[in-house]
Amino acid sequence: MGEIWDELVKYFTTGKSGNSLVDILLSIFVFFFWLLLLLWLGHISRRALQKFAVRNSRNPNLGVLLGNIAYMSFLTLALLLAITFLTGASINNIFTFLGFVGAGLGIALRDVILSIIAGIWILLEKPFKIGDIIKVKEVEGRVTGIHIRTTHLRSLTDIPLIIPNFILFSEIVTNQSDGDKKQVILRLMLPVTTSYEDLTARVKEAVQKLEKVDEYSRGDPVLYLERIRGDRTLIRVELPVSYTTDPQFGTQAGYAIRQLLPEAEILSIE
């Protein structure tokens, strides 16, 4: 035991132990120690910055951005450490090599890089936020996640969608949610045989017949398929309305929908 301790002391004071096997094992141990430490610091810094932004900033997306940058910085250091350890090359040679590799990857991964740049723009400018209903090209859905490279939506028929951020950056995006809106939410139970297109058309027709619809309404109804239970389908209907809307507007909408959809069972109105 004393000999092992002497070897450890000699290694950490001189960089060598006098035993080639011990040198190799200790080098591997030190490598993994620094590698795991850098990855742990990256994870901790990302979480800390995100929590700080949520508590102290009006733009929580900024915390997501800064957290991701911090994590990627520590991850880059960890990768440089790994390359240096495995190849024995100097840092200058590694940076020169990475410069050539980066130029090639920049051409090959053009869309990925554009998506990352667009993701930074989305996080800073906030053209939409989680929970908003947006439409880009022919795709429409609720935003469920905003990431550095992609934005996640859930479509009207409850299908998860992943959109590269460069598409949101270069195309016209319609945000159907804004500061003057709230939502009236109705949940309907319908037979599975009712088609989504027919249901959407009849719900829109029912809402258009309501009194003061022009004053209260802030957009077309949005329908989501929540789940199928046996031969019945649970549909979530969201009516974008203004904050000054009469509280009875939802009840009136439910009654109007029931008139056009007698097979529908209204479970709740929020």
N, C-alpha and C positions, 0 to 999 in steps of 0.2 A: 504493500500500500504506500509505503514511504517512497518507493522508487517512482510510482505513478505520479505522486504529488510533486516530486522533484522534476519530472519531465514536464508537467503542466506549468510549473513556475518558470522553468527554462524557456518554454515556448512563448509565454506571454511577455517575457523580459527581453528575449533576443530574437524572437520570430522563428526559432528552430529549436527542436528538442534533442537533436542528436539521433533520433530514431525515425527513419523514413516512414514507417507505418504510422507511428504516432503523429508525425507531421501531416500526413494525408488525412487521417481521421479528424484531427483538430481543425484543419483547414475546412473540411466539410462541415464540421459543427459550427464554426464561425460563420461560414457562408449562409447556412440555413438560419442561423440566429438573426443575422442582419436582414435576410430576405423576409422572414416572417415578421420581424419588427417593422420594416418599411410597409408591408401590406397591412399590418395592424394599425399603424399610424395613419395610413390612407383611409382606412375604414372609419376610424375614430374621428378624424378631421372632417370627413364628409358628413357624418351624422351631426357633429357639433355645429358646423356651419348651417346646415339645414334647420336645426332647432333654433339657432340664434336668429336666423332670418324670419322664421315663423313668429317669434316672440317680439322682435324689434323692428321689423321692416314691413312696409306696406306692400312690398313685392316679394312674397315667399318664393317665387320662381328664381329670384336672384340667389337665394340660398341653395337651391338645387344646382344652379349653374356653378357657383363657387365651390360647392361640395364636390361636384364631378371633376372640376379642374384640379382641386387639391388631391383627390383620389388618383387621377391620371398622372399627376406629377410624381406622387410616391410610387405608383406602379412603374413609371418610366425609370426611376432610380433603381427599383428592384430589378428590372430587366437589364439595365446597364451593369449592375452588380453581377448578375448571372452570366452575362456575356463575357465580362472581364475574367470571372473565375474559370469559366469553361474553356476559354480560348487562350488566356494568358496575355492577350493583347493590351496595349496601352489605351488610355481613354482617348487620346488624339486620333489614333488609328480607327478606333471604334466610331467616333463622330464622323470621320471622313467616309467610312464605309456606309454609315447610316444616311449620310447626305445623298450618296448615289442611290441607295435603296429607296429613300424617301421620294426622290424625283421620279423613279419608276413607278412606285406605288401611287403617287399623285395622279399620274396619267391613268393607271389601271383602275383606281378606286375613286374616280372623279365624282360619281353620284354619291358615294358615301361621304366624301369630304364636304360636298355641297349640302348634304343633309345635316351634317354636324354644324356647319356655319348657320344654316337655317334654324336649327334647334336653338342655338345661342340667341338668335334674333327673336324667336318665339318666346323664349324664357324672359328676355329683357323687355320686349315691347308689349307682351301680353295681348295679342289680337283676340285671343280667346283663353278660357281657363277650364279647368276640370269641372265637368257638369254642364258646360254649354253645349248647345245643339248647333252643329256646323254642317255646311254642305260645300263640297269641293268636287268639281266635275259632276259626275252622276252619283257620287257617294254622299250619304247623309247619315248622321248618327250623333250620339252623345259622346263627348270627350271623356274618356276614363283614365287617360294617362298621357303626360307630356314628357318625353325623354330626349336625350341629346341628339339622337339620330332618327327616331320615329315618334309618331303620335298615334295613340291607340283610341279607337272609337268603338262604340257598340251600336250596330245598325238598328233600324226601326223593327226589324224582325229578330232582334236579339242575337245577331251574328257578330262576333268580335272581328274588328278590322284593324290592320296595321298599315299606316300610310307613311312613306318616307317624307321627312320634313322638307326636302327640296321641292316636292310637289306643292305643298302648302305655301312655300315661299314664292313659287313662280305662277301659280294659278289664282283665280279669283275665289276667295273663300267667303261664303255667306254665313255670318254668325247670327243665328236666330234668337240669341239670348242677349239682353242688354240691361242696363241699370234701371230702366223704367218698367221692367217686367217682373211678374211673379207667375206662378202656375197654379191652375186648378187641375187637380189630378182625380180622375175617375178610374175605377177598376171594374171591368165588365167580364162576366163569365158567359161564353158563347159556345155554340156547337162547333166542333172542329170543321164541319162542312162549310162554314161561312168563310169565304175567301177574303184575304187581306185587302185586296184592291176594292172589293165591293164594300167591305166594312169601312175603309178609309173614306170612300166617297159618301157613304150615308151619314157618317159622323160629321163630316164637313157640311153636308147639306143641313143637318139638324142644327148645328151651331149658327149657320148663316140666318136661320129663321128666328133667332133669339132677339128680344128687344135690346136696344142699345149695344148690339154687337159691334157696330162701327166705333162706338165710344170706348168700349172695354177691350175688345180683341187686339192683340199685338202679334198676330200671325196665325197660320193654319194649325189645326190640331195635329199633334204628333202621336202616333200609335206605336206601342212596343208589345211584342209577344213575350210575356213573362214566363209562362209555363203551360204545359199541356197535362191535364189530369183526366185520364180515361178518354171519354168522347167529348170533353169540354176543354175550352181554351181560355186562359186568363189573359186579358188584354189590359194594358195600362194606357190610358188616354190622357195626354197632357195638353191643356189649353193655355197658351201664353196670353196673359191678360195684364192690364195695368194695375198699379198699386191702389188706384182709386175705385177698383171694381166693387160693385155691390156684393156682399158676402153670399147673397142668394143666387148669384149668377151660376155657380156650380150646380146647385139644385135644379135650376131652370134648364141648364144644359143636360143634366141627367134625364130629366123628364122628356125633353125634346128628342134625345137619342133613343129613349125607350119607345117613343111613338113610332119612330122609323125602324127600330130594331126590336120588335116585340119578343123575339127569341132571346134577347139579352137580359141577363140578371145583373143589376148594378150592386156590387158588393160594398163599395165605399166611395165617398166623395171627400176630398181633402182641399 
